[in-house]
Amino acid sequence: MLTLHGFPFSNYHNIVKHALMQKGVPFDEHICYPHSAEMMAVNPTGKVPAMTTEQGTKLSESSVLVEYLEDKYPDIPLLPADPEARAQVRQMIKISELYLELPARRLLPAVLGNVELPAATFEEVKAVLERGAQAIKMLAVFQPYLAGSEISLADIYLRYALAIPKMVGPSRLDWDVMEAVPGLAAWDAMMADTDVARKIDEDQRANTEEFMAYISGS
Ligand SMILES: N[C@@H](CCC(=O)N[C@@H](CS)C(=O)NCC(=O)O)C(=O)O
């Protein structure tokens, strides 16, 4: 059986877990933390998540993993068939990663580790986040999903890419992504109101204590 390696507190882990569950692909969840010997054995970067496929191939990088799932298990598609529409879904995935998740992540040391960051970092992060939010505002159709009437990888990716912007925006930047993009809050509530999302959120809550212990020990 396919194995997903990582931990349920991780938003990147949950992108892949959500895609697996949405597609109904059976998998084992092997709980391990970044840079542990177990993780290094399956992912040379040591980051979460990684996957061992049914064939035994070890793969990493969340976007690569969800694309692999789409290639390997096409029965329940999460990308449109039309190449133009497929590219538009991938465009929203890329924007979610580069202009929302990654810049907001730069503030995690301040939030989780009480590290003092220079004011310029906050300004830089806010400028990139505003650009990401503006791009999603222009690209997403919310009918009711980002790319139209069917859920796609863009919806799954953005749901978890928003985790850190939602946390650091109001508390550190005096800015709220949920207000910056009309329709985003309703879409987010709709995405949360599914069996798959509820299970993932429940697993995340259950992993919080262990994850915090990992953070304080690392
Ligand atoms: N580009 C990677 C990012 C994964 C990532 O940053 N995962 C976090 C956990 S949410 C991690 O492993 N952090 C440890 C580190 O950055 O060394 C992906 O898309 O899978």
The ligand as an SDF file (V2000), in Angstrom:
LIG
                    3D

 20 19  0  0  0  0  0  0  0  0999 V2000
    8.3130   22.4990   -0.5780 N   0  0  0  0  0  0  0  0  0  0  0  0
    7.9550   21.5250    0.4200 C   0  0  0  0  0  0  0  0  0  0  0  0
    7.7560   22.2260    1.7380 C   0  0  0  0  0  0  0  0  0  0  0  0
    7.4810   21.2530    2.8700 C   0  0  0  0  0  0  0  0  0  0  0  0
    7.6910   21.8870    4.2550 C   0  0  0  0  0  0  0  0  0  0  0  0
    8.2130   23.0210    4.3800 O   0  0  0  0  0  0  0  0  0  0  0  0
    7.3040   21.1220    5.2730 N   0  0  0  0  0  0  0  0  0  0  0  0
    7.5400   21.5500    6.6330 C   0  0  0  0  0  0  0  0  0  0  0  0
    6.5020   20.9340    7.5590 C   0  0  0  0  0  0  0  0  0  0  0  0
    4.9400   21.7520    7.3040 S   0  0  0  0  0  0  0  0  0  0  0  0
    8.9000   21.0350    7.0520 C   0  0  0  0  0  0  0  0  0  0  0  0
    9.2330   19.8950    6.8100 O   0  0  0  0  0  0  0  0  0  0  0  0
    9.6960   21.9020    7.6990 N   0  0  0  0  0  0  0  0  0  0  0  0
   10.9920   21.5640    8.1780 C   0  0  0  0  0  0  0  0  0  0  0  0
   12.0660   22.3630    7.4650 C   0  0  0  0  0  0  0  0  0  0  0  0
   11.7580   23.3370    6.7700 O   0  0  0  0  0  0  0  0  0  0  0  0
   13.2340   22.0230    7.5950 O   0  0  0  0  0  0  0  0  0  0  0  0
    6.6850   20.7640   -0.0320 C   0  0  0  0  0  0  0  0  0  0  0  0
    5.9200   21.3140   -0.8310 O   0  0  0  0  0  0  0  0  0  0  0  0
    6.4930   19.5890    0.3660 O   0  0  0  0  0  0  0  0  0  0  0  0
  1  2  1  0
  2  3  1  0
  2 18  1  0
  3  4  1  0
  4  5  1  0
  5  6  2  0
  5  7  1  0
  7  8  1  0
  8  9  1  0
  8 11  1  0
  9 10  1  0
 11 12  2  0
 11 13  1  0
 13 14  1  0
 14 15  1  0
 15 16  2  0
 15 17  1  0
 18 19  2  0
 18 20  1  0
M  END
$$$$
